[in-house]
């Protein structure tokens, strides 16, 4: 959940570190720091953001040709300057470390090192790594070997970069369980948590694999793999060309990434569905070469995910059952991984994750394999992620980089992918006629335009947002496949506006939550024109009769009228099966505009980070 970057170059690398950190800030923003080698190790740290670090660096005129930097999401030790990375070890000659991940056995190592006279100046698990390397450096006298030796003692997840005062002509980097890549540039070599940080200097990228340790010099590099052997075997890794564009990672004309990403949804969904938009029929091969065989053996679905991705899974359950006739369960990854789960033969396990690095989702998928599930499919937005590498089958949502912490376009592209998967399975299970399949493809083809229409409700939503901004609580109601959409709407609102919001299946209201309803409680309801509309209307009456304020997002043709304390925004059209995807849009807009009204940090909400790479 932290971002790290390192650079060794012919030129001053401080601007590169700062620009890289600003690209990585979505990964954590509790503190920022850097260290450069320049007549000793010069370190600058702040509990402020990267912009504050830039000011400090400018004042102190920090520069150098080798350096590492970090933006932190606090796990061990509160956000403070002494807990900010880089961490040092050594008196006469220092080493510096930046780290993303969690060292699970840090207490045991800390105790051992204290007994050897090491003094700790932070509460972080990272400082343990710094001292451990310094301890091993005394025996091996070579930093590369000292890092390899130290890694054999570390339990948990890490991506690290290390530099040494004595020999500032190299950076040592290593990864296990957290993403890390190398950048090969004309002027030098780089290491970073993701490619967006290095776009400024190179597109030539090497994705490090589990257990890889790399040594970067200005004009050369070597990689060994230490997973099974202390000092590792030299390995060759493929150099990829990154196709990221500055447009994809920049704000452009928008004020916030979340706003940009909401409005990018028609294009993101069109890209995700590109391979079927011009097709007459859907081939299982779009999920991988083994998909036909695996899908033929599938008679049950288990979806595992967290947060917004979990909500996408919950919607898919309705589709899987209704369209494909497949039993489907959906599990929160952090719960599933610790349950005594029973494997049902013929189950396809689907992991959904925007980042593909969510620790709980990765662990839960591993656990599913351990308990006997044979086949897995990853739905993910990051091609080089651990999730994609781990699964038997894969489908990439092509949403482009999602930088705002609140997930938006990742969600709608996940839904589009899951609908595509449902149709594929339904077809293979002979639940759809050729004509049905054609109609489904036509519906998917229409989706980008329908999303464009849904975005047009923004001015009306803005009006509502003013009223919500003064509230401390809100309820969200939905039924059927729109219940998870209500959950997603509540998550968006609480995440970025800090208003306490809860979602209920509308039929559950009278079983308890109705007690919360009074004239100060806004109740948001999603009212598609489906077979449950009549039931939902009765639920809304229950709220109305108790003085609740109802804010209803209805389909264009839903037979529901506004009245006193019942406000309606109608979507431009009624789109049947696509309805949950379209009803997501006004809820995202509501959260965004309420956050604007309340003046919160839309893209970097407090206490959160984008990729949750720790348990
Ligand atoms: O990268 P993932 O999709 O695995 O992330 C899962 C959740 O952490 C994520 O969806 C989170 O709930 C979002 N911040 C919600 O907007």
Boltz pocket constraint, residues with backbone or C-beta under 6 A from the ligand:
constraints:
  - pocket:
      binder: B
      contacts: [[A, 306], [A, 307], [A, 308], [A, 309], [A, 352], [A, 353], [A, 354], [A, 355], [A, 356], [A, 357], [A, 358], [A, 361], [A, 405], [A, 406], [A, 407], [A, 408], [A, 491], [A, 492], [A, 495], [A, 609], [A, 610], [A, 611], [A, 612]]
      max_distance: 6.0
